[in-house]
Every structure is written in C-alpha cells, then in structure tokens.
Amino acid sequence: MGSFHLGGREVEISGKPVAEIGLAPGGVPATIDPNGKYLVESMYVQYFLPVDRRGAVPLLLWHGGGLTGVTYETKPDGGEGWLTWFLKEGWDVYNSDAVERGRAGWAMYPDIFTTEPVFLPIANPWERFRIGPGPGSYSARQTNPGTQFPVEHYESFVRQNVPRWTSNDAPTLAAYTALVDKVCPCVILFHSQAGQFGYKVAQARPEKIRALIAVEPAAVGDTEHAARLAGIPTLVLYGDFIEQDPRWPTIRRNGVAFADAVNKAGGKVEVVDLPKVGIKGNSHMIMMDKNSSDVAAYIQAWLETQELYR
C-alpha cells in the first residue's frame, strides 16, 4: 500500500498584510507573509495492491459530495467497506480524496476557491440520502421501512462529512483526469456527485477506461459526447425508496436519460434498480448499508462478465 498527491496548479497571491501569529500556546510568534505562490487543487490517492492480483486492471473508487475516500473504508457500524472487499477479491484498488476533501488540502477563499464552503447539519444526510422519509424524520428517528442503513451508527457517518465547494468542478475534473493518465487503463466506480467526474473523464479518455460502475450518480456527463462512451461497458445502480422521495425520481430520470443517450449512440449501459433484483432497503449510501456485500458481489459478478477478471 502507498499514497500520492497529484494534479493542481500554482497560483500567486499578492496584496495581503503580513502578520505576527502565535502558532502554539506560549510559543514564539512567527511572521506569516501570505503573499507568494501556492500549489492548490491537488488530490490525494491511496492505493492497495494485492499479492494475488486477479483484476485485469486497477479499480478506482471515487466518492460523492461532502465526503472523502472514507466512504469506501470501514463502514459506520464497523463492517467491511468496499475497499477491503474488492481488495480481497484481487483487485488493485485506488481510493481518492478529491480536490478540497480530506487529505487533499484546502485553499483560500474567495481568492482561490471562489465560493463559501457548504456544511451539512446532522439531520441533512438522514433526510436527503433516503435513510428517513424526508424533512423532520431525523428528529423523530423515523426511517424508511426496511432500511439497510445502520441507523444506530448514523452519527459515526455524520462525523465523516466535510465541507464542499460548489465552484471546484473544473479542478476536480482535471485532477481525476490526471489520475487516470497516471494509473489506467482501469475500471472506475463512482458515487453521487462523482457521476459527472466519472462520465466526463471517461469521455475525455475513453481509450483508458475498461468499465464504469455508477452508484446512484447525482450528475452525468456531456450528452452531446455520449458516443465517446459507446465502447465502455457501464453498470448503473439505484437503491430503494426513490419514488417516495421529492428529489430522487428526477435525479434517477436524468441518469437514465443519459444512459439512454449512450445506448442510442451504440453504448452498453445497464441500469439496475436493486430492489428488482432482490437487493432491498438500500439508502443513497449503498456501500455503507448492512447489505453492501450483496451489492459488491453483484458488481463483481458483472465485472466478471466483462472479461476483466482472471
């Protein structure tokens, strides 16, 4: 196992006041001059390479909005995450913290990150990620019936949430493209906000992508370039409770419409609603749900049909 940072650019800041700042209680103040060059908009990647490699190419795991690579590590209830699950199956696994997230580092705003960060109150993911049936359900600890999310460990999930910026799509896309250039050909598994990054990077580098797995993509690629994905087998997964939610029917329709556009251009996109194949109760955080191993096994079986497994 190991890690690296990549991507980003140099930015020069000027016109800021110099200050004497105490960096530790009782310590000698340091002169901090904020003017100068900064290296910003890089991302962090951790990789795990099994001795018994059976995946034909590396598997890249890309997280959603307000989250980090922790998404795929140990689950909130202490269960095994997809990172370990696929590693045990013999895949080289590359797990990322995207630009601005986790160990990727921040930059000044509005000087470099041009908007204020978005923070989520405790109740927000419960109500928006279909753990409970919408507004007010967190305070009542009301869940969707049959939910597979480990609600007794919900606060452990909330502790993973980090700020996100709405203005950093371009540098995030650039960093992910740099990652693909570095380690691929590969399979990309992406979740939620990373839908746009997974699809758009594949459209920019179709020759480097052997398959895509879109886990409840909340955004999509460029429809006008749908044909660029025609040669890439793609699996799109949706969980449960979508029709009862005020937002998710539209999000799903947009995702299916994009899949249809790729298929009309000669693509091979399979859209799977997990309840229809007997995997029920999944929230938006499918990889954290109690039955996440069942979903991982479904993905693994699909990858094997794509001749990507030895």
Secondary structure in CASP SS format (residue, H / E / C, confidence):
PFRMAT SS
TARGET T0000
AUTHOR 0000-0000-0000
METHOD secondary structure of the structure
MODEL  1
M C 1.00
G E 1.00
S E 1.00
F E 1.00
H E 1.00
L E 1.00
G C 1.00
G C 1.00
R E 1.00
E E 1.00
V E 1.00
E E 1.00
I E 1.00
S C 1.00
G C 1.00
K C 1.00
P C 1.00
V C 1.00
A E 1.00
E E 1.00
I E 1.00
G C 1.00
L C 1.00
A C 1.00
P C 1.00
G C 1.00
G C 1.00
V C 1.00
P C 1.00
A E 1.00
T E 1.00
I E 1.00
D C 1.00
P C 1.00
N C 1.00
G E 1.00
K E 1.00
Y E 1.00
L E 1.00
V E 1.00
E C 1.00
S C 1.00
M E 1.00
Y E 1.00
V E 1.00
Q E 1.00
Y E 1.00
F E 1.00
L C 1.00
P C 1.00
V C 1.00
D C 1.00
R C 1.00
R C 1.00
G E 1.00
A C 1.00
V C 1.00
P C 1.00
L E 1.00
L E 1.00
L E 1.00
W E 1.00
H C 1.00
G C 1.00
G C 1.00
G C 1.00
L C 1.00
T C 1.00
G H 1.00
V H 1.00
T H 1.00
Y H 1.00
E C 1.00
T C 1.00
K C 1.00
P C 1.00
D C 1.00
G C 1.00
G C 1.00
E C 1.00
G C 1.00
W H 1.00
L H 1.00
T H 1.00
W H 1.00
F H 1.00
L H 1.00
K H 1.00
E C 1.00
G C 1.00
W C 1.00
D C 1.00
V E 1.00
Y E 1.00
N E 1.00
S E 1.00
D E 1.00
A C 1.00
V C 1.00
E C 1.00
R C 1.00
G H 1.00
R H 1.00
A H 1.00
G C 1.00
W C 1.00
A C 1.00
M C 1.00
Y C 1.00
P C 1.00
D C 1.00
I C 1.00
F C 1.00
T C 1.00
T C 1.00
E C 1.00
P C 1.00
V E 1.00
F C 1.00
L C 1.00
P C 1.00
I C 1.00
A H 1.00
N H 1.00
P H 1.00
W H 1.00
E H 1.00
R H 1.00
F C 1.00
R C 1.00
I C 1.00
G C 1.00
P C 1.00
G C 1.00
P C 1.00
G C 1.00
S C 1.00
Y C 1.00
S C 1.00
A C 1.00
R C 1.00
Q C 1.00
T C 1.00
N C 1.00
P C 1.00
G C 1.00
T C 1.00
Q C 1.00
F C 1.00
P C 1.00
V H 1.00
E H 1.00
H H 1.00
Y H 1.00
E H 1.00
S H 1.00
F H 1.00
V H 1.00
R C 1.00
Q C 1.00
N C 1.00
V C 1.00
P C 1.00
R E 1.00
W C 1.00
T C 1.00
S C 1.00
N C 1.00
D H 1.00
A H 1.00
P H 1.00
T H 1.00
L H 1.00
A H 1.00
A H 1.00
Y H 1.00
T H 1.00
A H 1.00
L H 1.00
V H 1.00
D H 1.00
K H 1.00
V H 1.00
C C 1.00
P C 1.00
C E 1.00
V E 1.00
I E 1.00
L E 1.00
F E 1.00
H E 1.00
S C 1.00
Q C 1.00
A H 1.00
G H 1.00
Q H 1.00
F H 1.00
G H 1.00
Y H 1.00
K H 1.00
V H 1.00
A H 1.00
Q H 1.00
A H 1.00
R C 1.00
P H 1.00
E H 1.00
K H 1.00
I E 1.00
R E 1.00
A E 1.00
L E 1.00
I E 1.00
A E 1.00
V E 1.00
E C 1.00
P C 1.00
A C 1.00
A C 1.00
V C 1.00
G C 1.00
D C 1.00
T H 1.00
E H 1.00
H H 1.00
A H 1.00
A H 1.00
R H 1.00
L H 1.00
A C 1.00
G C 1.00
I C 1.00
P C 1.00
T E 1.00
L E 1.00
V E 1.00
L E 1.00
Y E 1.00
G C 1.00
D C 1.00
F C 1.00
I C 1.00
E C 1.00
Q C 1.00
D C 1.00
P C 1.00
R C 1.00
W H 1.00
P H 1.00
T H 1.00
I H 1.00
R H 1.00
R H 1.00
N H 1.00
G H 1.00
V H 1.00
A H 1.00
F H 1.00
A H 1.00
D H 1.00
A H 1.00
V H 1.00
N H 1.00
K H 1.00
A C 1.00
G C 1.00
G C 1.00
K C 1.00
V E 1.00
E E 1.00
V E 1.00
V E 1.00
D E 1.00
L H 1.00
P H 1.00
K H 1.00
V H 1.00
G C 1.00
I C 1.00
K C 1.00
G C 1.00
N C 1.00
S C 1.00
H C 1.00
M C 1.00
I H 1.00
M H 1.00
M H 1.00
D C 1.00
K C 1.00
N C 1.00
S H 1.00
S H 1.00
D H 1.00
V H 1.00
A H 1.00
A H 1.00
Y H 1.00
I H 1.00
Q H 1.00
A H 1.00
W H 1.00
L H 1.00
E H 1.00
T H 1.00
Q C 1.00
E C 1.00
L C 1.00
Y E 1.00
R C 1.00
END
